[in-house]
Amino acid sequence: MSDITAPLAQALHAVLPVWVALPNMTFVLPHGIYWSGIVFFPLIAAYLVRRSERDRTGKAVSLPVAYMFLIASGFIGLHRFYLRAPKFALVFIALFFLVLHGNREGAVWREAVSKAQNDLKIAAFEVDHFKRRVEEGRSGAEAQFAKAQAADKGARSRLEAAERRRAEWHSFSGFFSYLIFILLVIDACLLQRLYRRCLVVEPEAETKEFRVMERGPRHDPRRDIRTPFTDWIDRINHWAGTYVAYWAIIAVFVYYYEVLARYVFNAPTNWAHEGMFLMFGMQYLLAGGYGYLNEAHVRVDVLYEHRSARAKAIIDTMTSVFFFIFVLALLWSGAVFALDAIEVRETTLNEWGIQYWPVKLAIPVGAFLLLLQGVAKLVRDILYLRGLRGPAARS
């Protein structure tokens, strides 16, 4: 394909001004935006979800979602696929592949430029070295000096050619990038018309019915036992688990930006991976109680699973001491780590330097939530052994 597009790249570089080139992406996420997003995004997302559940219009598509696709992934025509107008979307895909091809070729010539620069440095050093030897009258120095001059001339020629080809492919990618941008502006003006046309073709969305799974024969009746204390703990951990679950949506946007910056603009970030790595670490810690509430933790239950509810309650009550030893140790050591990090305002060691103490603070907070859920479970086990049954168990 490069044999076909190389003349086009040369022609575009010859006729286009210098500023028509692929834009640079040097954005670094500010620390305040990172922490604000982690704190407020789940609240906003939960509000939007509840509002959409209350206001079900039954339309096949949503105009705000169409604008989101236009902004976030319009460069591959995803907004047109969403609005059931896929024909012109293929133009976006074709142009995008041309941008990727130009970036790939540009990366090849960027490496060639780097190699030519290194060769030029070596050749320049040898020229200076043999020039001094000629001045000192060393035997055979003139031939070596001439050879070094020839190597220097060849390295300069290769460097100029590589820089020219790199600029050509840079202009190539830039031209089609700006062309995609122009088409996106046009589509932004036409989006409402496409939306109305889609509603004419598909006025209503397909509705699906969901049934709640009935309790099977292995349903644990201990879960039906409810007290104000256990309900309070269950609500806290359910809210905490739901809250941090929305962080997964943040990761989608961040990694989407990282892929776009890395493979389209040749500008990988120094914050995307670390930011999401730390966020998921906090999610894992804060959702521990939620996982325990829903029995989502991994456990070896070859013998346990087939026991009666009373036998399970006895086993869980006896082995709960090991659970509380672990959780209390995690709570204590996590609190020590967190207080030390807060005292020195600890940050990560990489270039981004995000604050590290909030991450360590999630250790004792998550341990405390897990401890509360463990207490709630122990209360249910004791009440069940004492003969208390929940409403669902009695029915």
PyMOL commands that set and color helices and strands:
alter all, ss='L'
color gray80, all
select helices_A, chain A and resi 2-15+31-54+63-76+78-82+89-135+141-201+221-224+228-245+247-263+272-286+288-293+309-344+357-385+391-394
alter helices_A, ss='H'
color red, helices_A
deselect
rebuild
show_as cartoon
